[in-house]
Amino acid sequence: MTYKNPWAEIIGPCYTPASLARALRWTESEVAGAAASLTVLELLTDEGTLLYPAFQVWDGRVVAGLQAVLRVLQTGTTSRWTWAQWLNTRPDDGDGNELPSSIERLRAGDLTGVLLEARNDAWAWSS
């Protein structure tokens, strides 16, 4: 039996610092700075490996509005894994149909709607 990490299913493929730097045409130092400023989402594994979910890169750039959303989410929890799940999970509409994920909505330009939901969820997490 092969163990399959459930986080891999939830978050999807990830970049390493070097591969994200190549994808964005940045240096690894710029990647580290972007992670520190929440311009990109950085995840730290139990083994100490830094990962960057691929869903945050679209057309060779970081998805517009991501930093604003991450800054709101951090007011509710410091768990970046929770943020990644929140961004990449497709909610159910109540009738068994999947709605677009928050990251898909950001790609489509719905920053206002995503920020509203981020504020609501961050508030609930911090309560």
N, CA, C and O atoms as CSV, one atom per row, in Angstrom:
chain,resi,resn,atom,element,x,y,z
A,1,MET,N,N,0.836,-1.178,0.000
A,1,MET,CA,C,0.000,0.000,0.000
A,1,MET,C,C,0.884,1.246,0.000
A,1,MET,O,O,1.810,1.357,0.803
A,2,THR,N,N,0.599,2.164,-0.886
A,2,THR,CA,C,1.364,3.394,-1.002
A,2,THR,C,C,0.652,4.507,-0.244
A,2,THR,O,O,-0.544,4.732,-0.428
A,3,TYR,N,N,1.405,5.204,0.614
A,3,TYR,CA,C,0.846,6.332,1.349
A,3,TYR,C,C,0.753,7.530,0.420
A,3,TYR,O,O,1.715,7.881,-0.263
A,4,LYS,N,N,-0.412,8.149,0.405
A,4,LYS,CA,C,-0.600,9.347,-0.401
A,4,LYS,C,C,-0.972,10.487,0.540
A,4,LYS,O,O,-1.986,10.425,1.235
A,5,ASN,N,N,-0.158,11.511,0.556
A,5,ASN,CA,C,-0.388,12.647,1.423
A,5,ASN,C,C,-1.637,13.400,0.976
A,5,ASN,O,O,-1.711,13.828,-0.175
A,6,PRO,N,N,-2.626,13.573,1.868
A,6,PRO,CA,C,-3.853,14.276,1.475
A,6,PRO,C,C,-3.615,15.740,1.107
A,6,PRO,O,O,-4.379,16.313,0.330
A,7,TRP,N,N,-2.565,16.347,1.656
A,7,TRP,CA,C,-2.273,17.737,1.305
A,7,TRP,C,C,-1.902,17.875,-0.165
A,7,TRP,O,O,-2.196,18.896,-0.786
A,8,ALA,N,N,-1.265,16.863,-0.719
A,8,ALA,CA,C,-0.906,16.906,-2.141
A,8,ALA,C,C,-2.167,16.984,-3.002
A,8,ALA,O,O,-2.184,17.669,-4.025
A,9,GLU,N,N,-3.212,16.286,-2.588
A,9,GLU,CA,C,-4.485,16.328,-3.317
A,9,GLU,C,C,-5.151,17.695,-3.180
A,9,GLU,O,O,-5.717,18.213,-4.143
A,10,ILE,N,N,-5.085,18.269,-2.002
A,10,ILE,CA,C,-5.756,19.541,-1.723
A,10,ILE,C,C,-5.039,20.707,-2.402
A,10,ILE,O,O,-5.678,21.578,-2.992
A,11,ILE,N,N,-3.728,20.716,-2.315
A,11,ILE,CA,C,-2.953,21.864,-2.773
A,11,ILE,C,C,-2.466,21.721,-4.205
A,11,ILE,O,O,-2.312,22.715,-4.915
A,12,GLY,N,N,-2.229,20.509,-4.622
A,12,GLY,CA,C,-1.749,20.298,-5.978
A,12,GLY,C,C,-0.246,20.455,-6.078
A,12,GLY,O,O,0.449,20.468,-5.062
A,13,PRO,N,N,0.255,20.572,-7.280
A,13,PRO,CA,C,1.707,20.656,-7.475
A,13,PRO,C,C,2.275,21.930,-6.863
A,13,PRO,O,O,1.589,22.942,-6.721
A,14,CYS,N,N,3.552,21.843,-6.506
A,14,CYS,CA,C,4.249,22.975,-5.880
A,14,CYS,C,C,5.596,23.202,-6.534
A,14,CYS,O,O,6.207,22.294,-7.097
A,15,TYR,N,N,6.036,24.437,-6.441
A,15,TYR,CA,C,7.378,24.819,-6.856
A,15,TYR,C,C,8.321,24.732,-5.659
A,15,TYR,O,O,7.892,24.813,-4.508
A,16,THR,N,N,9.589,24.569,-5.941
A,16,THR,CA,C,10.652,24.776,-4.962
A,16,THR,C,C,11.070,26.245,-5.089
A,16,THR,O,O,10.632,26.924,-6.019
A,17,PRO,N,N,11.900,26.744,-4.184
A,17,PRO,CA,C,12.363,28.133,-4.366
A,17,PRO,C,C,13.029,28.358,-5.730
A,17,PRO,O,O,12.782,29.370,-6.387
A,18,ALA,N,N,13.862,27.420,-6.146
A,18,ALA,CA,C,14.564,27.574,-7.425
A,18,ALA,C,C,13.602,27.509,-8.614
A,18,ALA,O,O,13.726,28.295,-9.554
A,19,SER,N,N,12.655,26.585,-8.576
A,19,SER,CA,C,11.750,26.459,-9.721
A,19,SER,C,C,10.757,27.623,-9.792
A,19,SER,O,O,10.365,28.032,-10.884
A,20,LEU,N,N,10.347,28.161,-8.630
A,20,LEU,CA,C,9.476,29.342,-8.656
A,20,LEU,C,C,10.248,30.541,-9.195
A,20,LEU,O,O,9.713,31.328,-9.975
A,21,ALA,N,N,11.491,30.679,-8.784
A,21,ALA,CA,C,12.320,31.770,-9.296
A,21,ALA,C,C,12.418,31.688,-10.819
A,21,ALA,O,O,12.296,32.705,-11.502
A,22,ARG,N,N,12.634,30.497,-11.350
A,22,ARG,CA,C,12.699,30.330,-12.817
A,22,ARG,C,C,11.366,30.679,-13.466
A,22,ARG,O,O,11.332,31.372,-14.483
A,23,ALA,N,N,10.259,30.201,-12.878
A,23,ALA,CA,C,8.930,30.420,-13.466
A,23,ALA,C,C,8.570,31.900,-13.515
A,23,ALA,O,O,7.903,32.351,-14.447
A,24,LEU,N,N,9.010,32.655,-12.513
A,24,LEU,CA,C,8.670,34.079,-12.444
A,24,LEU,C,C,9.771,34.990,-12.965
A,24,LEU,O,O,9.610,36.208,-13.032
A,25,ARG,N,N,10.908,34.372,-13.338
A,25,ARG,CA,C,12.089,35.118,-13.786
A,25,ARG,C,C,12.588,36.047,-12.680
A,25,ARG,O,O,12.941,37.204,-12.909
A,26,TRP,N,N,12.599,35.488,-11.482
A,26,TRP,CA,C,13.095,36.183,-10.296
A,26,TRP,C,C,14.357,35.476,-9.832
A,26,TRP,O,O,14.728,34.430,-10.365
A,27,THR,N,N,15.010,36.055,-8.836
A,27,THR,CA,C,16.087,35.355,-8.138
A,27,THR,C,C,15.468,34.633,-6.938
A,27,THR,O,O,14.337,34.920,-6.547
A,28,GLU,N,N,16.212,33.704,-6.366
A,28,GLU,CA,C,15.712,33.030,-5.164
A,28,GLU,C,C,15.590,34.017,-4.012
A,28,GLU,O,O,14.735,33.850,-3.142
A,29,SER,N,N,16.422,35.028,-3.996
A,29,SER,CA,C,16.324,36.068,-2.983
A,29,SER,C,C,15.017,36.848,-3.135
A,29,SER,O,O,14.383,37.200,-2.141
A,30,GLU,N,N,14.621,37.113,-4.361
A,30,GLU,CA,C,13.346,37.795,-4.609
A,30,GLU,C,C,12.169,36.920,-4.187
A,30,GLU,O,O,11.171,37.426,-3.674
A,31,VAL,N,N,12.282,35.621,-4.397
A,31,VAL,CA,C,11.238,34.691,-3.946
A,31,VAL,C,C,11.119,34.762,-2.429
A,31,VAL,O,O,10.011,34.854,-1.901
A,32,ALA,N,N,12.241,34.721,-1.724
A,32,ALA,CA,C,12.221,34.790,-0.262
A,32,ALA,C,C,11.597,36.102,0.210
A,32,ALA,O,O,10.804,36.109,1.152
A,33,GLY,N,N,11.944,37.189,-0.426
A,33,GLY,CA,C,11.358,38.485,-0.067
A,33,GLY,C,C,9.869,38.535,-0.334
A,33,GLY,O,O,9.108,39.095,0.455
A,34,ALA,N,N,9.449,37.946,-1.453
A,34,ALA,CA,C,8.025,37.905,-1.782
A,34,ALA,C,C,7.254,37.064,-0.778
A,34,ALA,O,O,6.118,37.391,-0.436
A,35,ALA,N,N,7.856,35.998,-0.309
A,35,ALA,CA,C,7.209,35.163,0.704
A,35,ALA,C,C,7.089,35.920,2.019
A,35,ALA,O,O,6.054,35.854,2.683
A,36,ALA,N,N,8.133,36.633,2.394
A,36,ALA,CA,C,8.120,37.392,3.648
A,36,ALA,C,C,7.067,38.492,3.634
A,36,ALA,O,O,6.482,38.807,4.671
A,37,SER,N,N,6.824,39.080,2.462
A,37,SER,CA,C,5.846,40.163,2.349
A,37,SER,C,C,4.452,39.656,1.979
A,37,SER,O,O,3.531,40.445,1.767
A,38,LEU,N,N,4.309,38.343,1.906
A,38,LEU,CA,C,3.046,37.690,1.526
A,38,LEU,C,C,2.617,38.004,0.095
A,38,LEU,O,O,1.429,37.977,-0.227
A,39,THR,N,N,3.586,38.299,-0.749
A,39,THR,CA,C,3.292,38.445,-2.170
A,39,THR,C,C,3.052,37.074,-2.783
A,39,THR,O,O,2.256,36.933,-3.711
A,40,VAL,N,N,3.748,36.057,-2.259
A,40,VAL,CA,C,3.520,34.665,-2.638
A,40,VAL,C,C,3.297,33.848,-1.369
A,40,VAL,O,O,3.744,34.216,-0.283
A,41,LEU,N,N,2.605,32.746,-1.535
A,41,LEU,CA,C,2.338,31.832,-0.433
A,41,LEU,C,C,3.444,30.790,-0.356
A,41,LEU,O,O,3.689,30.043,-1.304
A,42,GLU,N,N,4.096,30.759,0.782
A,42,GLU,CA,C,5.181,29.819,1.034
A,42,GLU,C,C,4.725,28.850,2.116
A,42,GLU,O,O,4.180,29.262,3.140
A,43,LEU,N,N,4.953,27.561,1.883
A,43,LEU,CA,C,4.599,26.512,2.840
A,43,LEU,C,C,5.866,25.827,3.317
A,43,LEU,O,O,6.775,25.569,2.528
A,44,LEU,N,N,5.923,25.536,4.595
A,44,LEU,CA,C,7.056,24.827,5.176
A,44,LEU,C,C,6.585,23.438,5.582
A,44,LEU,O,O,5.653,23.303,6.375
A,45,THR,N,N,7.229,22.400,5.036
A,45,THR,CA,C,6.851,21.023,5.375
A,45,THR,C,C,7.448,20.638,6.728
A,45,THR,O,O,8.309,21.337,7.263
A,46,ASP,N,N,6.977,19.520,7.266
A,46,ASP,CA,C,7.519,18.993,8.523
A,46,ASP,C,C,9.007,18.687,8.402
A,46,ASP,O,O,9.733,18.705,9.396
A,47,GLU,N,N,9.458,18.406,7.189
A,47,GLU,CA,C,10.864,18.085,6.952
A,47,GLU,C,C,11.718,19.333,6.743
A,47,GLU,O,O,12.931,19.233,6.560
A,48,GLY,N,N,11.090,20.502,6.770
A,48,GLY,CA,C,11.843,21.740,6.595
A,48,GLY,C,C,11.993,22.193,5.152
A,48,GLY,O,O,12.800,23.077,4.863
A,49,THR,N,N,11.235,21.607,4.252
A,49,THR,CA,C,11.288,21.972,2.836
A,49,THR,C,C,10.329,23.123,2.558
A,49,THR,O,O,9.185,23.103,3.013
A,50,LEU,N,N,10.788,24.120,1.817
A,50,LEU,CA,C,9.928,25.223,1.407
A,50,LEU,C,C,9.262,24.881,0.086
A,50,LEU,O,O,9.920,24.453,-0.863
A,51,LEU,N,N,7.946,25.074,0.035
A,51,LEU,CA,C,7.163,24.809,-1.163
A,51,LEU,C,C,6.284,26.012,-1.481
A,51,LEU,O,O,5.888,26.764,-0.591
A,52,TYR,N,N,5.989,26.178,-2.754
A,52,TYR,CA,C,5.162,27.282,-3.229
A,52,TYR,C,C,4.092,26.688,-4.150
A,52,TYR,O,O,4.409,26.236,-5.251
A,53,PRO,N,N,2.829,26.684,-3.711
A,53,PRO,CA,C,1.784,26.087,-4.547
A,53,PRO,C,C,1.748,26.694,-5.950
A,53,PRO,O,O,1.794,27.912,-6.119
A,54,ALA,N,N,1.667,25.826,-6.935
A,54,ALA,CA,C,1.668,26.276,-8.328
A,54,ALA,C,C,0.408,27.054,-8.680
A,54,ALA,O,O,0.419,27.851,-9.618
A,55,PHE,N,N,-0.688,26.834,-7.935
A,55,PHE,CA,C,-1.933,27.520,-8.276
A,55,PHE,C,C,-1.829,29.040,-8.183
A,55,PHE,O,O,-2.670,29.744,-8.741
A,56,GLN,N,N,-0.813,29.560,-7.488
A,56,GLN,CA,C,-0.689,31.005,-7.319
A,56,GLN,C,C,0.018,31.687,-8.483
A,56,GLN,O,O,0.121,32.913,-8.520
A,57,VAL,N,N,0.500,30.900,-9.427
A,57,VAL,CA,C,1.167,31.437,-10.609
A,57,VAL,C,C,0.258,31.207,-11.812
A,57,VAL,O,O,-0.200,30.092,-12.059
A,58,TRP,N,N,0.009,32.282,-12.553
A,58,TRP,CA,C,-0.872,32.193,-13.717
A,58,TRP,C,C,-0.296,33.065,-14.815
A,58,TRP,O,O,-0.007,34.242,-14.600
A,59,ASP,N,N,-0.132,32.488,-15.981
A,59,ASP,CA,C,0.446,33.215,-17.117
A,59,ASP,C,C,1.794,33.852,-16.781
A,59,ASP,O,O,2.082,34.972,-17.202
A,60,GLY,N,N,2.619,33.124,-16.017
A,60,GLY,CA,C,3.962,33.585,-15.711
A,60,GLY,C,C,4.057,34.666,-14.651
A,60,GLY,O,O,5.119,35.258,-14.457
A,61,ARG,N,N,2.946,34.931,-13.958
A,61,ARG,CA,C,2.932,35.944,-12.904
A,61,ARG,C,C,2.179,35.416,-11.691
A,61,ARG,O,O,1.413,34.457,-11.783
A,62,VAL,N,N,2.412,36.064,-10.554
A,62,VAL,CA,C,1.635,35.760,-9.358
A,62,VAL,C,C,0.217,36.293,-9.591
A,62,VAL,O,O,0.040,37.391,-10.118
A,63,VAL,N,N,-0.771,35.521,-9.200
A,63,VAL,CA,C,-2.170,35.910,-9.395
A,63,VAL,C,C,-2.423,37.276,-8.737
A,63,VAL,O,O,-2.101,37.480,-7.566
A,64,ALA,N,N,-2.992,38.184,-9.492
A,64,ALA,CA,C,-3.291,39.523,-8.994
A,64,ALA,C,C,-4.236,39.454,-7.796
A,64,ALA,O,O,-5.223,38.718,-7.804
A,65,GLY,N,N,-3.912,40.235,-6.773
A,65,GLY,CA,C,-4.750,40.300,-5.580
A,65,GLY,C,C,-4.390,39.302,-4.501
A,65,GLY,O,O,-4.924,39.370,-3.394
A,66,LEU,N,N,-3.488,38.369,-4.803
A,66,LEU,CA,C,-3.151,37.334,-3.826
A,66,LEU,C,C,-2.605,37.929,-2.535
A,66,LEU,O,O,-2.997,37.498,-1.451
A,67,GLN,N,N,-1.720,38.898,-2.626
A,67,GLN,CA,C,-1.129,39.477,-1.422
A,67,GLN,C,C,-2.207,40.061,-0.510
A,67,GLN,O,O,-2.157,39.859,0.704
A,68,ALA,N,N,-3.167,40.772,-1.064
A,68,ALA,CA,C,-4.237,41.360,-0.254
A,68,ALA,C,C,-5.034,40.271,0.456
A,68,ALA,O,O,-5.397,40.423,1.623
A,69,VAL,N,N,-5.303,39.187,-0.237
A,69,VAL,CA,C,-6.059,38.085,0.356
A,69,VAL,C,C,-5.252,37.409,1.459
A,69,VAL,O,O,-5.789,37.125,2.530
A,70,LEU,N,N,-3.974,37.148,1.213
A,70,LEU,CA,C,-3.142,36.508,2.232
A,70,LEU,C,C,-3.041,37.368,3.485
A,70,LEU,O,O,-3.043,36.847,4.601
A,71,ARG,N,N,-2.953,38.668,3.306
A,71,ARG,CA,C,-2.869,39.557,4.475
A,71,ARG,C,C,-4.152,39.513,5.298
A,71,ARG,O,O,-4.105,39.622,6.524
A,72,VAL,N,N,-5.278,39.358,4.647
A,72,VAL,CA,C,-6.548,39.223,5.380
A,72,VAL,C,C,-6.602,37.869,6.075
A,72,VAL,O,O,-6.975,37.790,7.245
A,73,LEU,N,N,-6.235,36.808,5.370
A,73,LEU,CA,C,-6.302,35.466,5.962
A,73,LEU,C,C,-5.416,35.353,7.199
A,73,LEU,O,O,-5.771,34.646,8.143
A,74,GLN,N,N,-4.277,36.031,7.214
A,74,GLN,CA,C,-3.370,35.938,8.361
A,74,GLN,C,C,-3.978,36.548,9.619
A,74,GLN,O,O,-3.514,36.262,10.723
A,75,THR,N,N,-5.000,37.378,9.477
A,75,THR,CA,C,-5.650,37.941,10.661
A,75,THR,C,C,-6.495,36.896,11.385
A,75,THR,O,O,-6.866,37.091,12.542
A,76,GLY,N,N,-6.796,35.796,10.712
A,76,GLY,CA,C,-7.608,34.748,11.324
A,76,GLY,C,C,-6.811,33.557,11.817
A,76,GLY,O,O,-7.156,32.951,12.831
A,77,THR,N,N,-5.749,33.220,11.108
A,77,THR,CA,C,-4.881,32.105,11.485
A,77,THR,C,C,-3.517,32.311,10.841
A,77,THR,O,O,-3.403,32.895,9.763
A,78,THR,N,N,-2.491,31.825,11.518
A,78,THR,CA,C,-1.146,31.906,10.942
A,78,THR,C,C,-0.803,30.645,10.147
A,78,THR,O,O,0.300,30.536,9.611
A,79,SER,N,N,-1.730,29.699,10.066
A,79,SER,CA,C,-1.486,28.448,9.347
A,79,SER,C,C,-1.556,28.667,7.840
A,79,SER,O,O,-2.635,28.809,7.264
A,80,ARG,N,N,-0.399,28.691,7.227
A,80,ARG,CA,C,-0.348,28.885,5.779
A,80,ARG,C,C,-0.924,27.687,5.030
A,80,ARG,O,O,-1.383,27.823,3.896
A,81,TRP,N,N,-0.901,26.530,5.655
A,81,TRP,CA,C,-1.518,25.356,5.042
A,81,TRP,C,C,-3.037,25.548,4.979
A,81,TRP,O,O,-3.678,25.119,4.020
A,82,THR,N,N,-3.601,26.183,5.986
A,82,THR,CA,C,-5.022,26.502,5.969
A,82,THR,C,C,-5.326,27.497,4.860
A,82,THR,O,O,-6.331,27.372,4.160
A,83,TRP,N,N,-4.452,28.484,4.703
A,83,TRP,CA,C,-4.651,29.453,3.623
A,83,TRP,C,C,-4.646,28.759,2.265
A,83,TRP,O,O,-5.481,29.048,1.408
A,84,ALA,N,N,-3.703,27.842,2.077
A,84,ALA,CA,C,-3.597,27.124,0.803
A,84,ALA,C,C,-4.862,26.313,0.541
A,84,ALA,O,O,-5.384,26.296,-0.574
A,85,GLN,N,N,-5.343,25.647,1.574
A,85,GLN,CA,C,-6.574,24.870,1.432
A,85,GLN,C,C,-7.739,25.797,1.089
A,85,GLN,O,O,-8.534,25.498,0.198
A,86,TRP,N,N,-7.833,26.899,1.784
A,86,TRP,CA,C,-8.915,27.856,1.561
A,86,TRP,C,C,-8.879,28.378,0.118
A,86,TRP,O,O,-9.920,28.495,-0.528
A,87,LEU,N,N,-7.706,28.681,-0.371
A,87,LEU,CA,C,-7.571,29.223,-1.719
A,87,LEU,C,C,-7.903,28.209,-2.811
A,87,LEU,O,O,-8.466,28.577,-3.841
A,88,ASN,N,N,-7.563,26.942,-2.599
A,88,ASN,CA,C,-7.623,25.971,-3.687
A,88,ASN,C,C,-8.788,24.982,-3.599
A,88,ASN,O,O,-8.923,24.127,-4.474
A,89,THR,N,N,-9.623,25.076,-2.580
A,89,THR,CA,C,-10.749,24.155,-2.448
A,89,THR,C,C,-11.975,24.729,-3.141
A,89,THR,O,O,-12.294,25.909,-2.994
A,90,ARG,N,N,-12.649,23.885,-3.890
A,90,ARG,CA,C,-13.890,24.294,-4.548
A,90,ARG,C,C,-15.064,23.984,-3.621
A,90,ARG,O,O,-15.341,22.821,-3.329
A,91,PRO,N,N,-15.751,25.031,-3.160
A,91,PRO,CA,C,-16.887,24.786,-2.270
A,91,PRO,C,C,-18.078,24.198,-3.025
A,91,PRO,O,O,-18.184,24.317,-4.246
A,92,ASP,N,N,-18.958,23.571,-2.275
A,92,ASP,CA,C,-20.189,22.995,-2.811
A,92,ASP,C,C,-21.275,24.068,-2.779
A,92,ASP,O,O,-21.347,24.844,-1.826
A,93,ASP,N,N,-22.111,24.120,-3.798
A,93,ASP,CA,C,-23.170,25.130,-3.844
A,93,ASP,C,C,-24.426,24.736,-3.075
A,93,ASP,O,O,-25.406,25.481,-3.071
A,94,GLY,N,N,-24.409,23.572,-2.425
A,94,GLY,CA,C,-25.578,23.100,-1.691
A,94,GLY,C,C,-26.415,22.108,-2.484
A,94,GLY,O,O,-27.241,21.389,-1.922
A,95,ASP,N,N,-26.198,22.074,-3.786
A,95,ASP,CA,C,-26.919,21.136,-4.661
A,95,ASP,C,C,-25.981,20.071,-5.228
A,95,ASP,O,O,-26.336,19.364,-6.172
A,96,GLY,N,N,-24.795,19.962,-4.655
A,96,GLY,CA,C,-23.838,18.967,-5.109
A,96,GLY,C,C,-22.942,19.425,-6.242
A,96,GLY,O,O,-22.166,18.631,-6.773
A,97,ASN,N,N,-23.033,20.677,-6.617
A,97,ASN,CA,C,-22.185,21.217,-7.684
A,97,ASN,C,C,-21.036,22.001,-7.070
A,97,ASN,O,O,-21.200,22.659,-6.043
A,98,GLU,N,N,-19.880,21.928,-7.701
A,98,GLU,CA,C,-18.714,22.668,-7.230
A,98,GLU,C,C,-18.728,24.089,-7.773
A,98,GLU,O,O,-18.998,24.326,-8.950
A,99,LEU,N,N,-18.432,25.018,-6.886
A,99,LEU,CA,C,-18.236,26.414,-7.273
A,99,LEU,C,C,-16.748,26.635,-7.524
A,99,LEU,O,O,-15.927,25.821,-7.102
A,100,PRO,N,N,-16.389,27.712,-8.198
A,100,PRO,CA,C,-14.958,27.988,-8.407
A,100,PRO,C,C,-14.249,28.211,-7.070
A,100,PRO,O,O,-14.833,28.739,-6.124
A,101,SER,N,N,-12.991,27.802,-7.010
A,101,SER,CA,C,-12.171,28.039,-5.819
A,101,SER,C,C,-11.858,29.527,-5.726
A,101,SER,O,O,-12.040,30.273,-6.689
A,102,SER,N,N,-11.394,29.942,-4.575
A,102,SER,CA,C,-11.026,31.352,-4.391
A,102,SER,C,C,-9.904,31.764,-5.334
A,102,SER,O,O,-9.916,32.880,-5.854
A,103,ILE,N,N,-8.933,30.880,-5.561
A,103,ILE,CA,C,-7.833,31.237,-6.462
A,103,ILE,C,C,-8.341,31.353,-7.904
A,103,ILE,O,O,-7.868,32.202,-8.659
A,104,GLU,N,N,-9.294,30.510,-8.285
A,104,GLU,CA,C,-9.883,30.622,-9.625
A,104,GLU,C,C,-10.659,31.934,-9.761
A,104,GLU,O,O,-10.634,32.574,-10.813
A,105,ARG,N,N,-11.337,32.318,-8.704
A,105,ARG,CA,C,-12.070,33.585,-8.724
A,105,ARG,C,C,-11.106,34.771,-8.811
A,105,ARG,O,O,-11.390,35.753,-9.497
A,106,LEU,N,N,-9.970,34.684,-8.119
A,106,LEU,CA,C,-8.966,35.752,-8.242
A,106,LEU,C,C,-8.443,35.842,-9.672
A,106,LEU,O,O,-8.284,36.935,-10.216
A,107,ARG,N,N,-8.178,34.691,-10.272
A,107,ARG,CA,C,-7.696,34.692,-11.660
A,107,ARG,C,C,-8.704,35.365,-12.588
A,107,ARG,O,O,-8.331,36.010,-13.568
A,108,ALA,N,N,-10.002,35.201,-12.259
A,108,ALA,CA,C,-11.063,35.787,-13.074
A,108,ALA,C,C,-11.311,37.262,-12.743
A,108,ALA,O,O,-12.137,37.913,-13.383
A,109,GLY,N,N,-10.590,37.790,-11.736
A,109,GLY,CA,C,-10.702,39.208,-11.413
A,109,GLY,C,C,-11.665,39.559,-10.295
A,109,GLY,O,O,-11.965,40.736,-10.097
A,110,ASP,N,N,-12.162,38.564,-9.553
A,110,ASP,CA,C,-13.133,38.820,-8.479
A,110,ASP,C,C,-12.440,39.089,-7.143
A,110,ASP,O,O,-12.710,38.403,-6.157
A,111,LEU,N,N,-11.559,40.073,-7.105
A,111,LEU,CA,C,-10.842,40.388,-5.874
A,111,LEU,C,C,-11.804,40.836,-4.774
A,111,LEU,O,O,-11.651,40.424,-3.624
A,112,THR,N,N,-12.778,41.661,-5.101
A,112,THR,CA,C,-13.714,42.174,-4.095
A,112,THR,C,C,-14.460,41.045,-3.408
A,112,THR,O,O,-14.544,41.016,-2.181
A,113,GLY,N,N,-15.001,40.117,-4.180
A,113,GLY,CA,C,-15.745,38.992,-3.614
A,113,GLY,C,C,-14.872,38.064,-2.783
A,113,GLY,O,O,-15.291,37.588,-1.728
A,114,VAL,N,N,-13.662,37.809,-3.259
A,114,VAL,CA,C,-12.745,36.925,-2.534
A,114,VAL,C,C,-12.302,37.580,-1.229
A,114,VAL,O,O,-12.206,36.911,-0.201
A,115,LEU,N,N,-12.035,38.871,-1.266
A,115,LEU,CA,C,-11.650,39.578,-0.042
A,115,LEU,C,C,-12.781,39.570,0.988
A,115,LEU,O,O,-12.527,39.423,2.184
A,116,LEU,N,N,-14.003,39.724,0.541
A,116,LEU,CA,C,-15.143,39.681,1.451
A,116,LEU,C,C,-15.227,38.326,2.149
A,116,LEU,O,O,-15.405,38.257,3.365
A,117,GLU,N,N,-15.099,37.260,1.383
A,117,GLU,CA,C,-15.138,35.921,1.971
A,117,GLU,C,C,-13.920,35.668,2.862
A,117,GLU,O,O,-14.036,35.009,3.895
A,118,ALA,N,N,-12.771,36.183,2.473
A,118,ALA,CA,C,-11.569,36.032,3.300
A,118,ALA,C,C,-11.764,36.724,4.641
A,118,ALA,O,O,-11.402,36.172,5.680
A,119,ARG,N,N,-12.328,37.921,4.631
A,119,ARG,CA,C,-12.589,38.636,5.895
A,119,ARG,C,C,-13.544,37.847,6.784
A,119,ARG,O,O,-13.320,37.713,7.987
A,120,ASN,N,N,-14.608,37.327,6.182
A,120,ASN,CA,C,-15.584,36.558,6.957
A,120,ASN,C,C,-14.951,35.303,7.552
A,120,ASN,O,O,-15.148,35.008,8.730
A,121,ASP,N,N,-14.200,34.571,6.752
A,121,ASP,CA,C,-13.595,33.338,7.234
A,121,ASP,C,C,-12.488,33.608,8.249
A,121,ASP,O,O,-12.360,32.883,9.235
A,122,ALA,N,N,-11.696,34.641,8.013
A,122,ALA,CA,C,-10.639,34.997,8.974
A,122,ALA,C,C,-11.253,35.360,10.314
A,122,ALA,O,O,-10.743,34.969,11.363
A,123,TRP,N,N,-12.355,36.112,10.280
A,123,TRP,CA,C,-13.037,36.462,11.518
A,123,TRP,C,C,-13.516,35.210,12.243
A,123,TRP,O,O,-13.361,35.092,13.459
A,124,ALA,N,N,-14.104,34.265,11.485
A,124,ALA,CA,C,-14.581,33.012,12.100
A,124,ALA,C,C,-13.428,32.208,12.684
A,124,ALA,O,O,-13.559,31.646,13.771
A,125,TRP,N,N,-12.309,32.143,11.988
A,125,TRP,CA,C,-11.161,31.395,12.482
A,125,TRP,C,C,-10.621,31.992,13.784
A,125,TRP,O,O,-10.163,31.268,14.667
A,126,SER,N,N,-10.681,33.317,13.887
A,126,SER,CA,C,-10.099,33.961,15.070
A,126,SER,C,C,-11.052,33.986,16.265
A,126,SER,O,O,-10.647,34.334,17.374
A,127,SER,N,N,-12.291,33.627,16.047
A,127,SER,CA,C,-13.285,33.666,17.144
A,127,SER,C,C,-13.125,32.539,18.116
A,127,SER,O,O,-13.883,32.444,19.081
